[in-house]
Amino acid sequence: MRRLVAELEGSIEAVFGRGPLVKGTVYEMARKCGKSSCACARGELHRSMALSWSHKGKTRLMSVPPERLMELRGKSEEYQRLRGARAEVAAIGKKMLAAIDQIERIRREEP
Ligand SMILES: [Zn+2]
């Protein structure tokens, strides 16, 4: 149980950041525009940065202008960190409850 508390303290650290978060993932898109005369038709794909996130079960996509790339990448990474910490806290919480139930089974006696 003490080990779980220590784990919890480690995981929860990421929750105490104060900076803004942006939901989603920043990645590079490479695509063809469809014009047969364009260089992309010969394999030189159009490259641009995009932010994608899910909203009510659908994937949303926003193109990221170069001047916002660093900012949005940083904020989306912060979001991933927070979500990761949330998942860890949930998993540790589950283990703690199981440990408490086990303690009860060991300590409990009939009246
Ligand atoms: Zn093209």
Backbone and ligand atoms as CSV (ligand in chain L), in Angstrom:
chain,resi,resn,atom,element,x,y,z
A,1,MET,N,N,0.828,-1.216,0.000
A,1,MET,CA,C,0.000,0.000,0.000
A,1,MET,C,C,0.865,1.269,0.000
A,2,ARG,N,N,1.946,1.254,0.798
A,2,ARG,CA,C,2.848,2.420,0.808
A,2,ARG,C,C,3.493,2.625,-0.562
A,3,ARG,N,N,3.780,1.481,-1.212
A,3,ARG,CA,C,4.376,1.541,-2.548
A,3,ARG,C,C,3.386,2.210,-3.520
A,4,LEU,N,N,2.104,1.870,-3.376
A,4,LEU,CA,C,1.077,2.461,-4.244
A,4,LEU,C,C,0.945,3.964,-3.998
A,5,VAL,N,N,1.038,4.368,-2.725
A,5,VAL,CA,C,0.954,5.796,-2.394
A,5,VAL,C,C,2.122,6.541,-3.041
A,6,ALA,N,N,3.319,5.931,-3.006
A,6,ALA,CA,C,4.501,6.556,-3.628
A,6,ALA,C,C,4.299,6.660,-5.141
A,7,GLU,N,N,3.761,5.583,-5.731
A,7,GLU,CA,C,3.473,5.595,-7.179
A,7,GLU,C,C,2.482,6.698,-7.514
A,8,LEU,N,N,1.474,6.819,-6.672
A,8,LEU,CA,C,0.425,7.822,-6.884
A,8,LEU,C,C,1.021,9.229,-6.858
A,9,GLU,N,N,1.911,9.466,-5.899
A,9,GLU,CA,C,2.550,10.777,-5.809
A,9,GLU,C,C,3.342,11.091,-7.072
A,10,GLY,N,N,4.020,10.075,-7.602
A,10,GLY,CA,C,4.790,10.275,-8.837
A,10,GLY,C,C,3.881,10.601,-10.014
A,11,SER,N,N,2.812,9.854,-10.148
A,11,SER,CA,C,1.905,10.025,-11.292
A,11,SER,C,C,1.133,11.332,-11.235
A,12,ILE,N,N,0.804,11.749,-10.034
A,12,ILE,CA,C,-0.084,12.898,-9.887
A,12,ILE,C,C,0.662,14.220,-10.117
A,13,GLU,N,N,1.990,14.141,-10.118
A,13,GLU,CA,C,2.820,15.340,-10.322
A,13,GLU,C,C,2.411,16.081,-11.604
A,14,ALA,N,N,2.156,15.333,-12.675
A,14,ALA,CA,C,1.818,15.938,-13.972
A,14,ALA,C,C,0.493,16.692,-13.937
A,15,VAL,N,N,-0.318,16.424,-12.921
A,15,VAL,CA,C,-1.625,17.061,-12.835
A,15,VAL,C,C,-1.507,18.492,-12.300
A,16,PHE,N,N,-0.378,18.768,-11.634
A,16,PHE,CA,C,-0.241,20.072,-10.972
A,16,PHE,C,C,0.354,21.167,-11.843
A,17,GLY,N,N,0.578,20.878,-13.141
A,17,GLY,CA,C,1.008,21.944,-14.038
A,17,GLY,C,C,-0.115,22.970,-14.162
A,18,ARG,N,N,0.231,24.208,-14.452
A,18,ARG,CA,C,-0.800,25.244,-14.504
A,18,ARG,C,C,-1.032,25.788,-15.910
A,19,GLY,N,N,-0.145,25.402,-16.827
A,19,GLY,CA,C,-0.224,25.973,-18.170
A,19,GLY,C,C,-1.428,25.475,-18.949
A,20,PRO,N,N,-1.770,26.187,-20.018
A,20,PRO,CA,C,-2.902,25.775,-20.843
A,20,PRO,C,C,-2.612,24.492,-21.616
A,21,LEU,N,N,-3.669,23.775,-21.923
A,21,LEU,CA,C,-3.571,22.513,-22.650
A,21,LEU,C,C,-4.390,22.613,-23.922
A,22,VAL,N,N,-3.978,21.870,-24.916
A,22,VAL,CA,C,-4.797,21.766,-26.124
A,22,VAL,C,C,-5.000,20.286,-26.396
A,23,LYS,N,N,-6.269,19.887,-26.481
A,23,LYS,CA,C,-6.579,18.497,-26.748
A,23,LYS,C,C,-6.202,18.153,-28.180
A,24,GLY,N,N,-5.536,17.033,-28.345
A,24,GLY,CA,C,-5.237,16.586,-29.700
A,24,GLY,C,C,-3.780,16.237,-29.904
A,25,THR,N,N,-3.478,15.898,-31.137
A,25,THR,CA,C,-2.126,15.516,-31.516
A,25,THR,C,C,-1.721,16.323,-32.744
A,26,VAL,N,N,-0.505,16.865,-32.698
A,26,VAL,CA,C,0.014,17.599,-33.849
A,26,VAL,C,C,0.828,16.626,-34.699
A,27,TYR,N,N,0.541,16.600,-35.978
A,27,TYR,CA,C,1.322,15.716,-36.848
A,27,TYR,C,C,1.427,16.310,-38.253
A,28,GLU,N,N,2.302,15.720,-39.049
A,28,GLU,CA,C,2.482,16.212,-40.407
A,28,GLU,C,C,1.567,15.455,-41.365
A,29,MET,N,N,0.852,16.209,-42.156
A,29,MET,CA,C,0.010,15.590,-43.183
A,29,MET,C,C,0.748,15.672,-44.511
A,30,ALA,N,N,0.633,14.630,-45.298
A,30,ALA,CA,C,1.216,14.638,-46.643
A,30,ALA,C,C,0.128,14.144,-47.576
A,31,ARG,N,N,-0.246,15.000,-48.514
A,31,ARG,CA,C,-1.345,14.557,-49.383
A,31,ARG,C,C,-1.251,15.094,-50.799
A,32,LYS,N,N,-2.089,14.498,-51.622
A,32,LYS,CA,C,-2.188,14.926,-53.016
A,32,LYS,C,C,-3.374,15.858,-53.141
A,33,CYS,N,N,-3.250,16.877,-54.012
A,33,CYS,CA,C,-4.351,17.827,-54.166
A,33,CYS,C,C,-5.344,17.357,-55.223
A,34,GLY,N,N,-4.929,16.434,-56.057
A,34,GLY,CA,C,-5.857,15.899,-57.046
A,34,GLY,C,C,-5.597,16.370,-58.471
A,35,LYS,N,N,-4.813,17.461,-58.610
A,35,LYS,CA,C,-4.502,17.944,-59.970
A,35,LYS,C,C,-3.466,17.016,-60.592
A,36,SER,N,N,-3.759,16.535,-61.779
A,36,SER,CA,C,-2.852,15.577,-62.412
A,36,SER,C,C,-1.548,16.252,-62.865
A,37,SER,N,N,-1.602,17.586,-63.066
A,37,SER,CA,C,-0.405,18.301,-63.531
A,37,SER,C,C,0.513,18.717,-62.381
A,38,CYS,N,N,0.032,18.573,-61.150
A,38,CYS,CA,C,0.793,19.047,-59.979
A,38,CYS,C,C,1.933,18.085,-59.627
A,39,ALA,N,N,2.957,18.654,-59.001
A,39,ALA,CA,C,4.107,17.842,-58.586
A,39,ALA,C,C,3.698,16.719,-57.633
A,40,CYS,N,N,2.618,16.917,-56.904
A,40,CYS,CA,C,2.201,15.889,-55.938
A,40,CYS,C,C,1.772,14.599,-56.639
A,41,ALA,N,N,1.320,14.744,-57.886
A,41,ALA,CA,C,0.923,13.553,-58.641
A,41,ALA,C,C,2.140,12.681,-58.946
A,42,ARG,N,N,3.338,13.313,-58.925
A,42,ARG,CA,C,4.581,12.558,-59.171
A,42,ARG,C,C,5.273,12.174,-57.853
A,43,GLY,N,N,4.557,12.298,-56.786
A,43,GLY,CA,C,5.101,11.826,-55.514
A,43,GLY,C,C,5.585,12.906,-54.557
A,44,GLU,N,N,5.689,14.169,-55.049
A,44,GLU,CA,C,6.092,15.245,-54.133
A,44,GLU,C,C,4.837,15.756,-53.426
A,45,LEU,N,N,4.485,15.089,-52.362
A,45,LEU,CA,C,3.227,15.392,-51.682
A,45,LEU,C,C,3.235,16.765,-51.005
A,46,HIS,N,N,2.061,17.355,-50.896
A,46,HIS,CA,C,1.916,18.625,-50.168
A,46,HIS,C,C,2.005,18.321,-48.681
A,47,ARG,N,N,2.916,18.987,-48.014
A,47,ARG,CA,C,3.097,18.724,-46.594
A,47,ARG,C,C,2.623,19.914,-45.774
A,48,SER,N,N,1.862,19.608,-44.724
A,48,SER,CA,C,1.428,20.672,-43.821
A,48,SER,C,C,1.199,20.063,-42.451
A,49,MET,N,N,1.202,20.916,-41.440
A,49,MET,CA,C,1.015,20.428,-40.081
A,49,MET,C,C,-0.462,20.552,-39.710
A,50,ALA,N,N,-0.908,19.592,-38.941
A,50,ALA,CA,C,-2.316,19.598,-38.537
A,50,ALA,C,C,-2.450,19.163,-37.082
A,51,LEU,N,N,-3.525,19.625,-36.489
A,51,LEU,CA,C,-3.883,19.181,-35.138
A,51,LEU,C,C,-5.166,18.372,-35.278
A,52,SER,N,N,-5.167,17.171,-34.743
A,52,SER,CA,C,-6.405,16.387,-34.786
A,52,SER,C,C,-6.802,16.017,-33.367
A,53,TRP,N,N,-8.099,16.002,-33.162
A,53,TRP,CA,C,-8.614,15.616,-31.842
A,53,TRP,C,C,-10.002,15.036,-32.039
A,54,SER,N,N,-10.438,14.294,-31.050
A,54,SER,CA,C,-11.774,13.720,-31.190
A,54,SER,C,C,-12.766,14.545,-30.385
A,55,HIS,N,N,-13.913,14.730,-30.978
A,55,HIS,CA,C,-14.969,15.516,-30.350
A,55,HIS,C,C,-16.281,14.786,-30.576
A,56,LYS,N,N,-16.909,14.361,-29.498
A,56,LYS,CA,C,-18.155,13.592,-29.567
A,56,LYS,C,C,-18.048,12.422,-30.544
A,57,GLY,N,N,-16.942,11.727,-30.447
A,57,GLY,CA,C,-16.765,10.525,-31.249
A,57,GLY,C,C,-16.279,10.751,-32.669
A,58,LYS,N,N,-16.174,12.029,-33.065
A,58,LYS,CA,C,-15.687,12.311,-34.420
A,58,LYS,C,C,-14.301,12.931,-34.356
A,59,THR,N,N,-13.518,12.668,-35.390
A,59,THR,CA,C,-12.189,13.260,-35.449
A,59,THR,C,C,-12.266,14.627,-36.099
A,60,ARG,N,N,-11.751,15.606,-35.385
A,60,ARG,CA,C,-11.699,16.974,-35.921
A,60,ARG,C,C,-10.268,17.247,-36.355
A,61,LEU,N,N,-10.142,18.096,-37.342
A,61,LEU,CA,C,-8.836,18.395,-37.906
A,61,LEU,C,C,-8.706,19.895,-38.118
A,62,MET,N,N,-7.566,20.446,-37.720
A,62,MET,CA,C,-7.316,21.874,-37.935
A,62,MET,C,C,-5.918,22.014,-38.499
A,63,SER,N,N,-5.752,22.829,-39.507
A,63,SER,CA,C,-4.391,23.011,-40.016
A,63,SER,C,C,-3.644,23.963,-39.091
A,64,VAL,N,N,-2.379,23.689,-38.902
A,64,VAL,CA,C,-1.567,24.464,-37.960
A,64,VAL,C,C,-0.625,25.374,-38.738
A,65,PRO,N,N,-0.824,26.697,-38.629
A,65,PRO,CA,C,0.104,27.606,-39.310
A,65,PRO,C,C,1.478,27.534,-38.655
A,66,PRO,N,N,2.554,27.731,-39.443
A,66,PRO,CA,C,3.922,27.585,-38.910
A,66,PRO,C,C,4.166,28.384,-37.630
A,67,GLU,N,N,3.573,29.574,-37.549
A,67,GLU,CA,C,3.837,30.420,-36.369
A,67,GLU,C,C,3.191,29.884,-35.096
A,68,ARG,N,N,2.287,28.928,-35.255
A,68,ARG,CA,C,1.663,28.354,-34.051
A,68,ARG,C,C,2.128,26.928,-33.764
A,69,LEU,N,N,3.036,26.433,-34.606
A,69,LEU,CA,C,3.451,25.031,-34.471
A,69,LEU,C,C,4.048,24.710,-33.103
A,70,MET,N,N,5.045,25.500,-32.675
A,70,MET,CA,C,5.706,25.227,-31.391
A,70,MET,C,C,4.703,25.290,-30.242
A,71,GLU,N,N,3.890,26.327,-30.267
A,71,GLU,CA,C,2.900,26.542,-29.198
A,71,GLU,C,C,1.913,25.362,-29.110
A,72,LEU,N,N,1.318,25.026,-30.250
A,72,LEU,CA,C,0.300,23.971,-30.230
A,72,LEU,C,C,0.899,22.603,-29.954
A,73,ARG,N,N,2.129,22.390,-30.446
A,73,ARG,CA,C,2.786,21.108,-30.163
A,73,ARG,C,C,3.017,20.983,-28.651
A,74,GLY,N,N,3.519,22.055,-28.059
A,74,GLY,CA,C,3.789,22.049,-26.617
A,74,GLY,C,C,2.521,21.838,-25.803
A,75,LYS,N,N,1.459,22.567,-26.160
A,75,LYS,CA,C,0.217,22.474,-25.390
A,75,LYS,C,C,-0.458,21.120,-25.568
A,76,SER,N,N,-0.343,20.539,-26.768
A,76,SER,CA,C,-0.950,19.216,-26.963
A,76,SER,C,C,-0.135,18.148,-26.231
A,77,GLU,N,N,1.185,18.345,-26.152
A,77,GLU,CA,C,2.005,17.398,-25.377
A,77,GLU,C,C,1.656,17.470,-23.899
A,78,GLU,N,N,1.389,18.678,-23.430
A,78,GLU,CA,C,0.946,18.849,-22.037
A,78,GLU,C,C,-0.370,18.110,-21.809
A,79,TYR,N,N,-1.244,18.197,-22.771
A,79,TYR,CA,C,-2.524,17.492,-22.677
A,79,TYR,C,C,-2.301,15.984,-22.585
A,80,GLN,N,N,-1.388,15.465,-23.445
A,80,GLN,CA,C,-1.094,14.018,-23.413
A,80,GLN,C,C,-0.540,13.626,-22.040
A,81,ARG,N,N,0.322,14.489,-21.489
A,81,ARG,CA,C,0.891,14.202,-20.169
A,81,ARG,C,C,-0.209,14.114,-19.107
A,82,LEU,N,N,-1.122,15.077,-19.158
A,82,LEU,CA,C,-2.219,15.080,-18.180
A,82,LEU,C,C,-3.088,13.831,-18.322
A,83,ARG,N,N,-3.424,13.490,-19.557
A,83,ARG,CA,C,-4.258,12.305,-19.775
A,83,ARG,C,C,-3.525,11.033,-19.345
A,84,GLY,N,N,-2.214,10.999,-19.598
A,84,GLY,CA,C,-1.421,9.851,-19.173
A,84,GLY,C,C,-1.447,9.726,-17.656
A,85,ALA,N,N,-1.283,10.864,-16.980
A,85,ALA,CA,C,-1.302,10.875,-15.517
A,85,ALA,C,C,-2.666,10.423,-15.007
A,86,ARG,N,N,-3.709,10.861,-15.680
A,86,ARG,CA,C,-5.066,10.467,-15.290
A,86,ARG,C,C,-5.235,8.954,-15.369
A,87,ALA,N,N,-4.752,8.373,-16.442
A,87,ALA,CA,C,-4.863,6.918,-16.619
A,87,ALA,C,C,-4.067,6.188,-15.538
A,88,GLU,N,N,-2.860,6.710,-15.229
A,88,GLU,CA,C,-2.048,6.083,-14.186
A,88,GLU,C,C,-2.737,6.167,-12.830
A,89,VAL,N,N,-3.292,7.348,-12.527
A,89,VAL,CA,C,-3.976,7.530,-11.242
A,89,VAL,C,C,-5.164,6.575,-11.142
A,90,ALA,N,N,-5.893,6.415,-12.239
A,90,ALA,CA,C,-7.040,5.494,-12.242
A,90,ALA,C,C,-6.579,4.059,-11.981
A,91,ALA,N,N,-5.477,3.666,-12.618
A,91,ALA,CA,C,-4.978,2.294,-12.453
A,91,ALA,C,C,-4.493,2.066,-11.023
A,92,ILE,N,N,-3.783,3.058,-10.478
A,92,ILE,CA,C,-3.281,2.924,-9.109
A,92,ILE,C,C,-4.453,2.903,-8.122
A,93,GLY,N,N,-5.457,3.753,-8.389
A,93,GLY,CA,C,-6.639,3.780,-7.535
A,93,GLY,C,C,-7.322,2.417,-7.473
A,94,LYS,N,N,-7.399,1.769,-8.633
A,94,LYS,CA,C,-7.992,0.441,-8.705
A,94,LYS,C,C,-7.200,-0.556,-7.848
A,95,LYS,N,N,-5.867,-0.470,-7.965
A,95,LYS,CA,C,-5.007,-1.375,-7.176
A,95,LYS,C,C,-5.172,-1.104,-5.687
A,96,MET,N,N,-5.322,0.194,-5.341
A,96,MET,CA,C,-5.492,0.536,-3.919
A,96,MET,C,C,-6.791,-0.040,-3.373
A,97,LEU,N,N,-7.842,0.069,-4.148
A,97,LEU,CA,C,-9.120,-0.486,-3.704
A,97,LEU,C,C,-9.013,-1.997,-3.523
A,98,ALA,N,N,-8.327,-2.657,-4.448
A,98,ALA,CA,C,-8.144,-4.105,-4.338
A,98,ALA,C,C,-7.360,-4.437,-3.071
A,99,ALA,N,N,-6.330,-3.625,-2.781
A,99,ALA,CA,C,-5.515,-3.850,-1.583
A,99,ALA,C,C,-6.352,-3.651,-0.322
A,100,ILE,N,N,-7.202,-2.620,-0.331
A,100,ILE,CA,C,-8.053,-2.363,0.834
A,100,ILE,C,C,-9.033,-3.519,1.045
A,101,ASP,N,N,-9.595,-4.016,-0.056
A,101,ASP,CA,C,-10.508,-5.157,0.053
A,101,ASP,C,C,-9.798,-6.379,0.630
A,102,GLN,N,N,-8.553,-6.557,0.229
A,102,GLN,CA,C,-7.766,-7.687,0.723
A,102,GLN,C,C,-7.507,-7.534,2.225
A,103,ILE,N,N,-7.170,-6.311,2.623
A,103,ILE,CA,C,-6.945,-6.036,4.050
A,103,ILE,C,C,-8.209,-6.355,4.847
A,104,GLU,N,N,-9.345,-5.951,4.273
A,104,GLU,CA,C,-10.615,-6.225,4.967
A,104,GLU,C,C,-10.821,-7.733,5.140
A,105,ARG,N,N,-10.557,-8.475,4.066
A,105,ARG,CA,C,-10.735,-9.933,4.135
A,105,ARG,C,C,-9.857,-10.558,5.220
A,106,ILE,N,N,-8.640,-10.037,5.338
A,106,ILE,CA,C,-7.707,-10.578,6.320
A,106,ILE,C,C,-8.126,-10.204,7.750
A,107,ARG,N,N,-8.567,-8.956,7.918
A,107,ARG,CA,C,-8.841,-8.472,9.282
A,107,ARG,C,C,-10.236,-8.803,9.800
A,108,ARG,N,N,-11.136,-9.036,8.886
A,108,ARG,CA,C,-12.522,-9.183,9.291
A,108,ARG,C,C,-12.788,-10.458,10.070
A,109,GLU,N,N,-13.582,-10.353,11.110
A,109,GLU,CA,C,-14.001,-11.549,11.830
A,109,GLU,C,C,-15.483,-11.488,12.122
A,110,GLU,N,N,-16.047,-12.627,12.392
A,110,GLU,CA,C,-17.482,-12.669,12.694
A,110,GLU,C,C,-17.706,-12.091,14.092
A,111,PRO,N,N,-18.835,-11.417,14.293
A,111,PRO,CA,C,-19.086,-10.806,15.618
A,111,PRO,C,C,-19.334,-11.874,16.697
L,1,ZN,ZN,ZN,-0.740,19.003,-55.730
